[in-house]
């Protein structure tokens, strides 16, 4: 879809004509006024308004541009690919020396994701759910959390006691809960506060109160 120019007695009329040419809605384009209208004086010297309409990039393309620019300003050079997902938009960053963008336990990546979500929301004028991954970190982390949750479930059933996972972020806790939501043998719950917040995997057995969790956290496997 290319740009389009049109004229009209008013700017609104010119914009409407250009939109009709392009077959798009007003929110899909940026408007540049090339010439303001001027009323004729005694029938002379009047002129129409003239505008140029340029298509706005799609949400995924906008996220790619924002991510590339933000990481450049942070001193990194990253190749960015973004796509629409069932939850919103997902961007993947690839390149050399991007480990600092991940940070300890993914905390820097979480902050980058929040920042890009806010910037995209401002640019689009609507709420945008954004997920950002760097060099496959998210994928590897989710796999590690699932493995730890499944291992904790087997241990909880075998020993008959609740098993706590290591403290983790809200994203990782959600991943652990989802990994075991269809396992009828166990139930999961979040316990602790702030950075000590963690998931406990408990066996479904009897009507009495569950035994206290074992003292040792179930560790995440090496990534």
URUR-V414581 format. One record per residue. N is the residue number from 1. PHI is phi in whole degrees, -180 to 180 (NA if undefined). OMEGA is omega in degrees with one decimal (* if undefined). D_FIRST is the distance of its C-alpha to the first C-alpha in Angstrom with 1 decimal. Layout:
n:N phi:PHI omega:OMEGA d_first:D_FIRST
n:N phi:PHI omega:OMEGA d_first:D_FIRST
This chain:
n:1 phi:NA omega:-177.3 d_first:0.0
n:2 phi:-94 omega:177.7 d_first:3.8
n:3 phi:-70 omega:178.8 d_first:6.9
n:4 phi:-143 omega:176.1 d_first:9.2
n:5 phi:-119 omega:179.2 d_first:13.0
n:6 phi:-156 omega:179.1 d_first:15.6
n:7 phi:-119 omega:177.2 d_first:19.4
n:8 phi:-169 omega:179.9 d_first:21.8
n:9 phi:-64 omega:176.4 d_first:25.4
n:10 phi:-129 omega:176.7 d_first:24.4
n:11 phi:-62 omega:-179.4 d_first:21.6
n:12 phi:-61 omega:179.4 d_first:21.0
n:13 phi:-66 omega:178.5 d_first:20.9
n:14 phi:-64 omega:178.5 d_first:18.4
n:15 phi:-63 omega:179.6 d_first:16.1
n:16 phi:-60 omega:179.3 d_first:16.6
n:17 phi:-66 omega:179.8 d_first:15.7
n:18 phi:-67 omega:177.3 d_first:12.4
n:19 phi:-62 omega:178.7 d_first:11.6
n:20 phi:-64 omega:177.8 d_first:12.7
n:21 phi:-62 omega:-175.4 d_first:10.6
n:22 phi:-82 omega:-179.0 d_first:7.3
n:23 phi:71 omega:-179.3 d_first:9.3
n:24 phi:-129 omega:177.2 d_first:9.4
n:25 phi:-95 omega:-177.2 d_first:12.6
n:26 phi:-59 omega:-177.6 d_first:14.1
n:27 phi:-72 omega:-178.8 d_first:14.5
n:28 phi:-93 omega:-174.6 d_first:10.9
n:29 phi:-136 omega:168.8 d_first:10.5
n:30 phi:-104 omega:-176.0 d_first:13.0
n:31 phi:-109 omega:174.8 d_first:14.8
n:32 phi:-116 omega:179.7 d_first:16.5
n:33 phi:-86 omega:-179.3 d_first:19.3
n:34 phi:-84 omega:-178.3 d_first:19.9
n:35 phi:-154 omega:176.5 d_first:23.0
n:36 phi:-76 omega:177.4 d_first:25.2
n:37 phi:-72 omega:178.8 d_first:26.8
n:38 phi:-138 omega:-178.3 d_first:30.4
n:39 phi:-71 omega:179.2 d_first:32.9
n:40 phi:-73 omega:176.6 d_first:35.1
n:41 phi:-110 omega:-176.7 d_first:38.7
n:42 phi:56 omega:177.1 d_first:41.1
n:43 phi:85 omega:-177.5 d_first:38.3
n:44 phi:-126 omega:170.6 d_first:37.3
n:45 phi:79 omega:178.6 d_first:34.8
n:46 phi:-76 omega:176.4 d_first:32.1
n:47 phi:-151 omega:178.9 d_first:28.4
n:48 phi:-82 omega:170.6 d_first:25.2
n:49 phi:-79 omega:176.5 d_first:22.8
n:50 phi:-136 omega:-176.9 d_first:19.6
n:51 phi:-132 omega:172.5 d_first:16.6
n:52 phi:-124 omega:179.0 d_first:13.3
n:53 phi:-108 omega:180.0 d_first:10.7
n:54 phi:-121 omega:-179.1 d_first:8.8
n:55 phi:-61 omega:173.9 d_first:7.0
n:56 phi:-80 omega:176.5 d_first:10.0
n:57 phi:-65 omega:177.5 d_first:10.5
n:58 phi:-66 omega:-176.6 d_first:11.8
n:59 phi:-61 omega:-179.2 d_first:15.6
n:60 phi:-65 omega:178.9 d_first:16.5
n:61 phi:-64 omega:177.7 d_first:14.6
n:62 phi:-63 omega:178.4 d_first:16.2
n:63 phi:-63 omega:177.8 d_first:19.5
n:64 phi:-60 omega:-179.1 d_first:19.3
n:65 phi:-64 omega:-179.5 d_first:18.8
n:66 phi:-65 omega:-178.6 d_first:21.6
n:67 phi:-63 omega:178.9 d_first:23.9
n:68 phi:-63 omega:-178.4 d_first:23.7
n:69 phi:-71 omega:-179.4 d_first:24.5
n:70 phi:-64 omega:-179.8 d_first:27.3
n:71 phi:-66 omega:176.8 d_first:28.9
n:72 phi:-64 omega:179.2 d_first:28.8
n:73 phi:-66 omega:177.4 d_first:30.5
n:74 phi:-84 omega:178.3 d_first:33.1
n:75 phi:96 omega:-179.2 d_first:33.8
n:76 phi:-120 omega:175.0 d_first:32.1
n:77 phi:-116 omega:-175.0 d_first:29.5
n:78 phi:-130 omega:170.7 d_first:27.7
n:79 phi:-88 omega:-173.4 d_first:24.9
n:80 phi:-118 omega:172.3 d_first:23.0
n:81 phi:-127 omega:-179.9 d_first:21.2
n:82 phi:-130 omega:179.9 d_first:20.2
n:83 phi:-142 omega:174.5 d_first:19.6
n:84 phi:-78 omega:176.9 d_first:20.0
n:85 phi:-127 omega:178.7 d_first:23.5
n:86 phi:-64 omega:-178.3 d_first:25.7
n:87 phi:-90 omega:-177.0 d_first:27.0
n:88 phi:161 omega:-179.7 d_first:23.9
n:89 phi:-131 omega:179.5 d_first:22.4
n:90 phi:-126 omega:178.5 d_first:24.2
n:91 phi:-117 omega:177.3 d_first:24.0
n:92 phi:-119 omega:-179.9 d_first:26.2
n:93 phi:-109 omega:178.0 d_first:27.5
n:94 phi:-129 omega:177.5 d_first:29.1
n:95 phi:158 omega:179.8 d_first:31.1
n:96 phi:-86 omega:172.9 d_first:34.6
n:97 phi:66 omega:-177.9 d_first:36.9
n:98 phi:-95 omega:-178.0 d_first:34.9
n:99 phi:-54 omega:178.9 d_first:37.9
n:100 phi:-60 omega:177.9 d_first:38.5
n:101 phi:-73 omega:177.8 d_first:35.2
n:102 phi:-87 omega:178.9 d_first:36.9
n:103 phi:75 omega:-179.0 d_first:40.2
n:104 phi:-66 omega:-179.8 d_first:43.3
n:105 phi:54 omega:176.3 d_first:42.6
n:106 phi:77 omega:-174.5 d_first:38.9
n:107 phi:-70 omega:177.4 d_first:39.5
n:108 phi:-66 omega:178.0 d_first:37.4
n:109 phi:-64 omega:176.8 d_first:34.5
n:110 phi:-61 omega:-179.9 d_first:35.0
n:111 phi:-67 omega:178.0 d_first:34.8
n:112 phi:-62 omega:178.8 d_first:31.7
n:113 phi:-62 omega:178.8 d_first:30.1
n:114 phi:-64 omega:-179.5 d_first:31.2
n:115 phi:-62 omega:-179.0 d_first:30.0
n:116 phi:-66 omega:176.7 d_first:26.4
n:117 phi:-64 omega:179.3 d_first:26.5
n:118 phi:-68 omega:179.7 d_first:27.5
n:119 phi:-64 omega:-179.8 d_first:25.0
n:120 phi:-68 omega:178.2 d_first:22.1
n:121 phi:-61 omega:178.3 d_first:23.6
n:122 phi:-66 omega:-178.1 d_first:23.8
n:123 phi:-69 omega:-177.1 d_first:20.2
n:124 phi:-86 omega:-176.9 d_first:18.9
n:125 phi:77 omega:177.9 d_first:21.6
n:126 phi:-154 omega:-178.7 d_first:22.9
n:127 phi:-65 omega:-179.9 d_first:25.2
n:128 phi:-135 omega:176.2 d_first:23.9
n:129 phi:-92 omega:-173.0 d_first:26.2
n:130 phi:-120 omega:172.6 d_first:25.9
n:131 phi:-120 omega:-178.2 d_first:27.9
n:132 phi:-125 omega:177.1 d_first:28.3
n:133 phi:-126 omega:177.3 d_first:30.2
n:134 phi:-122 omega:176.4 d_first:31.6
n:135 phi:51 omega:175.8 d_first:32.7
n:136 phi:75 omega:-178.3 d_first:33.4
n:137 phi:-60 omega:-177.4 d_first:35.9
n:138 phi:-59 omega:-178.6 d_first:34.8
n:139 phi:-60 omega:179.3 d_first:35.2
n:140 phi:-65 omega:-179.7 d_first:38.6
n:141 phi:-66 omega:179.5 d_first:39.7
n:142 phi:-62 omega:177.5 d_first:38.9
n:143 phi:-63 omega:179.9 d_first:40.8
n:144 phi:-64 omega:-180.0 d_first:43.8
n:145 phi:-66 omega:178.3 d_first:43.9
n:146 phi:-60 omega:-179.5 d_first:43.9
n:147 phi:-63 omega:179.1 d_first:46.6
n:148 phi:-65 omega:179.8 d_first:48.7
n:149 phi:-66 omega:179.5 d_first:48.3
n:150 phi:-65 omega:178.3 d_first:49.3
n:151 phi:-66 omega:178.1 d_first:52.3
n:152 phi:-65 omega:179.0 d_first:53.4
n:153 phi:-63 omega:179.1 d_first:53.3
n:154 phi:-63 omega:179.8 d_first:55.6
n:155 phi:-68 omega:179.6 d_first:57.9
n:156 phi:-63 omega:179.7 d_first:58.0
n:157 phi:-69 omega:-177.0 d_first:59.0
n:158 phi:-68 omega:-175.3 d_first:61.5
n:159 phi:-96 omega:177.9 d_first:63.2
n:160 phi:73 omega:-180.0 d_first:62.8
n:161 phi:-133 omega:175.0 d_first:61.7
n:162 phi:-65 omega:-179.4 d_first:58.4
n:163 phi:-122 omega:179.1 d_first:56.6
n:164 phi:-86 omega:170.7 d_first:54.5
n:165 phi:-87 omega:177.4 d_first:51.5
n:166 phi:-64 omega:175.3 d_first:51.0
n:167 phi:-55 omega:-176.8 d_first:49.4
n:168 phi:-155 omega:-178.4 d_first:45.6
n:169 phi:-70 omega:178.2 d_first:42.5
n:170 phi:-60 omega:178.5 d_first:41.3
n:171 phi:-61 omega:-178.9 d_first:38.4
n:172 phi:-70 omega:177.7 d_first:41.1
n:173 phi:-62 omega:177.6 d_first:43.4
n:174 phi:-62 omega:178.4 d_first:40.8
n:175 phi:-61 omega:179.6 d_first:40.3
n:176 phi:-65 omega:178.4 d_first:44.1
n:177 phi:-61 omega:-179.1 d_first:44.4
n:178 phi:-64 omega:-178.4 d_first:41.7
n:179 phi:-61 omega:-175.2 d_first:43.4
n:180 phi:-114 omega:-173.9 d_first:46.6
n:181 phi:-65 omega:-179.0 d_first:45.5
n:182 phi:-100 omega:178.2 d_first:46.5
n:183 phi:-89 omega:-175.7 d_first:49.7
n:184 phi:-70 omega:-177.4 d_first:52.5
n:185 phi:-81 omega:-173.7 d_first:55.1
n:186 phi:-135 omega:172.4 d_first:53.8
n:187 phi:-130 omega:-179.6 d_first:52.2
n:188 phi:-123 omega:178.3 d_first:50.4
n:189 phi:-151 omega:176.5 d_first:50.6
n:190 phi:-99 omega:-178.9 d_first:49.6
n:191 phi:-136 omega:177.4 d_first:52.5
n:192 phi:91 omega:-177.3 d_first:53.1
n:193 phi:-126 omega:173.2 d_first:51.5
n:194 phi:52 omega:-175.7 d_first:48.9
n:195 phi:-71 omega:178.6 d_first:48.8
n:196 phi:-92 omega:-178.7 d_first:51.6
n:197 phi:-64 omega:-176.2 d_first:49.5
n:198 phi:-149 omega:178.9 d_first:49.7
n:199 phi:-100 omega:174.4 d_first:49.6
n:200 phi:-113 omega:178.7 d_first:52.8
n:201 phi:-104 omega:-175.3 d_first:53.1
n:202 phi:-121 omega:178.1 d_first:56.1
n:203 phi:-73 omega:173.2 d_first:57.8
n:204 phi:-88 omega:-177.4 d_first:58.0
n:205 phi:-149 omega:174.4 d_first:61.8
n:206 phi:68 omega:-178.5 d_first:64.3
n:207 phi:-105 omega:-177.6 d_first:64.3
n:208 phi:-77 omega:179.6 d_first:65.8
n:209 phi:-67 omega:-179.8 d_first:64.1
n:210 phi:-69 omega:176.0 d_first:62.3
n:211 phi:-67 omega:178.9 d_first:64.0
n:212 phi:-64 omega:179.2 d_first:62.8
n:213 phi:-61 omega:174.6 d_first:60.1
n:214 phi:-66 omega:-174.3 d_first:61.4
n:215 phi:-69 omega:-174.7 d_first:61.6
n:216 phi:-86 omega:176.6 d_first:59.6
n:217 phi:-71 omega:172.4 d_first:55.8
n:218 phi:-76 omega:-174.9 d_first:54.1
n:219 phi:-77 omega:171.3 d_first:52.2
n:220 phi:-77 omega:177.6 d_first:48.8
n:221 phi:-69 omega:177.0 d_first:48.9
n:222 phi:-64 omega:178.9 d_first:48.1
n:223 phi:-92 omega:* d_first:44.4
